[in-house]
Amino acid sequence: MASQFSDIKDDFTELRHFILNDLGIITNASEGGNYAAALLITTACEALGTLRYGKRDGGADFFKEYLMPGKWQPVVKSIYDALRNGLAHSFVTKVILQPANRPIDLGISWSKEVHFKYDPDRGTLFLNVRQLSKDLYQAFERYETELKSDAKLRDRYLVWRKKQRTCEVKNRTEKEAWKRLIV
């Protein structure tokens, strides 16, 4: 396919703007928004991970490679699941069970707690949402640089962005309902 960066530039710029603009609105508030910001960040990782790695479950990979400190990367799957899926499906982080002798809570700190710092007294791994936000800004910059220099990444971006923008109606009953509604 051998696409050029100019083939994806407008779409990538729009994607970055939509995500980072909304994130800025949340994180520029004087307080609150921890969960909304963390959910937006992990959802962005899911979208970007799909584009970057060419698979629907690339969010944890993107989170690991672009947002996590190195020493925490071996446990990315449970952290990402507890964070992203907990917030997306219950608007609370999931407790990570059986990593050691006690469950691990994820604490989403606005500014008080140190990023990726485990507090053994509280059994809580803290993620600082403002640091995650800064990391996501840097991730966009890094990913853009990679896209500019790697034709395979650009081609993958084009293919997967098209897939992200479609929703196929597969249920026959729903197809018939659509036909009745739009005719």
Disulfide bonds with the S-S distance in Angstrom:
none
